Amino acid sequence: MDMRDNVDKTNNLNLCHTQQDKLETNGTTQPLMPVKKDVPYKGLNPYTEADTNIFFGRDRDIQDIVNNLLAWRITLLYGKSGVGKSSVLRAGVAHILDEEAQQNLIDYDGIPKLAVVVFPSLNKRFSWRDDPLTSVMKQIEATIAAHDWGIQSPPAGLSFVETLEYWTENLGGVEKNGELFLILDQFEEYFLYHPDEKGEGTFFTEFSRAVNCSTLRVNFLLSIREDSIASLDHFKDEIPNLFGHRLSIGHLNGQAGKIAITQPIAYYNQKYGTAIAIEPALVDEILNEVQVGKVIFDESGMGGLNGKPKSPADMQIETPYLQLVMDRLWQEEVSDRNSDLLRLQTFEELGKAEQIVKDHLNHEMQLLTDKERQSAASIFQYLVTSSGSKYAYSIRDLSDNTGLDKTELRQFLDQLAMGERRIVRPIGAAKPDQPETQRYEIFHDALAPAILNWRRSYLEQQKFEQEKTVLIEKQQKEIEKQRLEDTKRWGTALLIGGLFTIAIGGLLGVNVLKKRDEVRSKEREVNVARLDLQGNQALVQWNTAGQLNTLKQAMTIANEVKKQHLEQQVTSPTLALQQILDNIQETNQWQVFDRVTSGVGRSPDGQWLAVASFGGSVSLWNFQKQSWTKPREISKKPIYDIDLSRTGQQIAISLDDGQVQVWSSTEQKPWSFSGKKGDWGGSPVGLSPDGQIVALISEKGLPTLIDIKTGQQTPLTKEKLEGISQIKFSPDGKQVAIASRGRITLWSISDKRLNPFPLPKGRIFDLCFSPDGKWIATGSSDKTARIWDLGGKELFRYFGHQGVVWNVAFSPDGKNLVTGGADGRVVLISGLSKSPKVDAIKAKEQTEFPGFNSAVLLASISQDGKQFLAVTQSSAASLWNVSAIKPISFPAQTEQTQTMKAFSQLAVSPDNKLLATASIDGPTQLWDFQREESVQQFSGEERQMGKVPSVFFTPDGKQLTTISGKGTAQLWNLNGKPMGKPLFQGRDNEWAIGFDLKDSQPRIATTTKEGIVRVWDSKGQPKVLTGHQKAVSEAAFSPNGRYLATASLDKTVRLWDLQSNNEPKKLEGHKDRVSRIRFSPDGQQIATASWDGTAELWNLQDWKKKVIKNQSPIIGINFSRNGQQLVTASWNNMARIWDLNGNQLAEYRSQAGLWDAVFLSSDQIAAGGWGGTITLWPVKDLDQLLQDGCTWMKDYLRTHPAEKKDFPYCTQ
């Protein structure tokens, strides 16, 4: 199925009548719910396929979802609660695919070839609450049975994969090549009801197995609420590419919202011959009232804040509230008043949007008795979570939890489920003879905020009434007591009564103040937790929301943290910003059109780009100007293809009916030519570099050149070429390449010579010449990008895309090729060169840029090769840096040390000017890291593989101490010369593990294979320390020299008091060998690193510890100079910075596994390990990161001035 075919169906989506008497994919032909007759709005009812005729405003979203569902094994669709994901999937996506299946029945003699299944069923007959694996299989069976295709149910006992295989084979007829598209909606409910599910035979295992089964002809779509995306980590080990293909669906904008208001009325009028109208002012007011944030349920009763009016394109519409408002207005005007006009005055009389939404709930609540309202408050506690998620409960469970009578409870729930303003709904069916198993849930997510608000207000009112009653009773008792006193003291009693009242008031005031402080404290805790969660979510959304969008979100959260002075309590925004800014490459973005892109084109050098919409508008991009032209509507018909001249001053477009137009910037009207509509839409079109000749498919079906000014036509072939998809001129305009079914044909304009060569099976979606005209690049439906010479020999092939390759473009120097695919990825293939030995092209590097929100139709590289622009099918354009920000890194290998493999330890001089490195199989070296060069090597060291050398500076920084691979301790001057004999000569059964060189009497710590530790003084006298069960790998003296900490292969650390004979303090917790141990600069803490992937930070005053979880063996750990931070190094290529509470502040990725990392200063770290390379990374606080974020967003804010108000700190 071609993407443009899908677009045609999407555009006609709301003009086609569907079978109104049969649907819902649940195996029943009865309507899912009673819907009021002749109302073109759904209220809070979800749309189904039966409602396709009145479902408007989501064309682009539907098309994006359909394309991804067709192209990929698994697609992730996410959006906020209430944006209408379920309606889009049922009334849009499922409708298109079901229509395709119906057409297949005609084309393939009764064989559907495909089926689409949406789970769960709307009536919750099959739902996530029950066993999900069984329910999904039952849903598939019921859906296919409802189509009456004559396919029998699968035999019993099949596994999930086998069941899916059965369906695809039978859907395909004798060829057994059917396809199944399984849409798993409301996926957050799976985690709600089965949070810990794992194991053989569960949905978790069987679903993962199905996704990973490469031979299975099933594509999956997971639809999930945006705030539940993190839950998908449950599957990350089982489904590695889970986030590979994702789509975001947002709120309707104002333009689409207007369509959703007006078009159902137009359909109603067309169907019933009526003339119902709506006042334009009412449309505008409704859109203004149902924007996100306008309808708010708070204690004050006030709605959302009123800001500057937004243009329709900038509005975000709450779809459920829009439908609820329109349904209410329709009932009021058309049904109740018998009016044929929906009026603004009526909308105002009803209290506008917020009151209408509140009334939907409050009307029913007000009709309840006091007892029933009490029951409602009890059951709402379970049907709606505190976070606003709905949850299904059976009558039995609700009765057990609330203590309400089962019979009365069922009657009450049925009452809430009846009428136009229903609050709850039954889901599924009760078990036979067990009515108490019937389950209920709230009717729609949109009601959750109102229900939570009503319940909170109700409980607060009840609490107030109770406290008021208690207080009144207490006061009455005091008054009665006073009355019993002697009447002589009556006056005094009255005074005492008055004073008592004042005292009570004072006491209550104290209690109120205490309560207020408690509330504020709790609010601070909640606020900290909220900000920390949002910071973590920003990192998660890096894979889903786009790079710039993620940066904006992270900066907003970080700035809030800064304004509240919570930098120490909330660290996740700091980590998020650091990670984003270290990896970001997207520099700007635009939404070119609000409709799907229909055609794209570029100039021969790729510096001018053109994008056309199905609405007939065109916008141009120029790399030099770094901007888009204002969209120009040049046709009322969809534009199929575009090509540009070298200067971008002429553009050729082909319309969907085959007509071709050439527009010039100096002319008011275009030149028009009649072409023949191609197999996939309008005629492919090509424009010569000078803009004087246009290439198209003539009315006779022949590829033809037309001189624009004279009209002279030159057919390029005498016979028709089947399936022509591309016609392109070479950069010098001397050749034309024609891509048709099965071949490329080259036409030489000078000698009028044809040179055809065959192609592999598959359609060519894009074609371009190299700048020198010697190569041709093609993008194909076979998921490949290829480069050919002009004789038809394949020189290069790229297989990395997982879908159609829509775009291929050479860089202006011809050394790079950029591709764009249906998989939402751009790939930069760099360093192209012709091999002198073989007739082929080699590439130095291939860089992937994933994460685009839909298929990438156009990508091109700037003249200087530093940027590329990409445009997606959803008309989203983004500008990217070709190269990522790279840290300072300098090679450790020199001509004298070619065999160096790894640095084992790093040390920084006290003056922060020199860096010393120890190596496993190379010499110790001294580096000037500011000049990025080695300044000294230390020769004559002993080496022995299997033991890790160490290096330390003396406290004055004038000397260096090393422990060799054999365990020999040596003192050196900085010129690389040994200072006398070794401090300790290593031997087979004893070797050095630590130094204390803080005074003129150095001490050395050694260990034996048995774990015995000796501390040698300057006179060679040892102090023997026993306790470890295995050899000691590391030792560290405290800054004051009194204590020695030792780390052993027995997984423990011991702290020895060298001034006493007391038993050492044993520090336990690690589950594998301890690799490194360090004292803090003040000697009050010890940090240990272990191969178990954790670090432990011990406070030596109270012996409390913090555990840092790294998820990979930690080999190196060091404190910052001020002792407030830690840096760790691990073999998974990561250096990380932590605060003393174990919160991660920064993360840096190296090209190889790391052995050690150190702070060079408060704003820089160095790391080294495998590969013999030293890498330097900056360390930045929140203020610096925010400043860097503003710098990165400079161009974005310049081109999006309306957003400057959201980042005022960037313009100060």
Secondary structure, 3 states (H helix, E strand, C coil): CCHHHHHHHHHCHHHCCCCCCCCCCCCCCCCCCCCCCCCCCCCCCCCCHHHHHHCCCCHHHHHHHHHHHHHCCEEEEEECCCCCHHHHHHHHHHHHHHHHHHHHHHHCCCCCCEEEEEECCCCCCCCCCCCHHHHHHHHHHHHHHHCCCCCCCCCCCCCHHHHHHHHHHHHCHHHCCCEEEEEECCCHHHHHHCCCCCCCCCHHHHHHHHHHCCCCCEEEEEEEEHHHHHHHHHHCCCCCCCCCCEEECCCECHHHHHHHHHHHHHHHHHHHCCCCEECHHHHHHHHHHCECCCCCCCCCCCCCCCCCCCCHHHCCECHHHHHHHHHHHHHHHHHHCCCCEECHHHHHHCCHHHHHHHHHHHHHHHHCCHHHHHHHHHHHHHHECCCCCECCEEHHHHHHHHCCCHHHHHHHHHHHCCCCCCCEEEECCCECCEHHHCEEEECCHHHHHHHHHHHHHHHHHHHHHHHHHHHHHHHHHHHHHHHCCCHHHHHHHHHHHHHHHHHHHHHHHHHHHHHHHHHHHHHHHHHHHHHHHHHHHHHHHHHCCCHHHHHHHHHHHHHHHHHCCCCCCCCHHHHHHHHHHHHCCEEEEEECCCCCEEEEEECCCCCEEEEEECCCEEEEEECCCCEECCCEECCCCCEEEEEECCCCCEEEEEECCCEEEEEECCCCCCEEEEECCECCECCCCEECCCCCEEEEEECCCCEEEEECCCCCEEECCCCCCCCCCEEEECCCCCEEEEEECCEEEEEECCCCEEEEEECCCCCEEEEEECCCCCEEEEEECCCCEEEEECCCCEEEEECCCCCCEEEEEECCCCCCEEEEECCCCEEEEECCEECCCCCCEECCEEEEECCCCCCEEEEEECCCCCEEEEEECCCEEEEEECCCCCCEEEECCCCCCCCCCEEEEEEECCCCCCEEEEECCCCEEEEECCCCEEEEEECCCCCCCCCCCEEEECCCCCEEEEECCCCCEEEEECCCCECCCCCECCECCEEEEEEECCCCCCEEEEEECCCCEEEECCCCCEEEECCCCCCEEEEEECCCCCEEEEEECCCCEEEEECCCCCCCEEECCCCCCEEEEEECCCCCEEEEEECCCEEEEEECCCCCEEEEECCCCEEEEEECCCCCEEEEEECCCEEEEEECCCCEEEEEECCCCEEEEEEEECCEEEEEEECCEEEEEECCCHHHHHHHHHHHCHHHHHHCHHHHHHCHHHCC
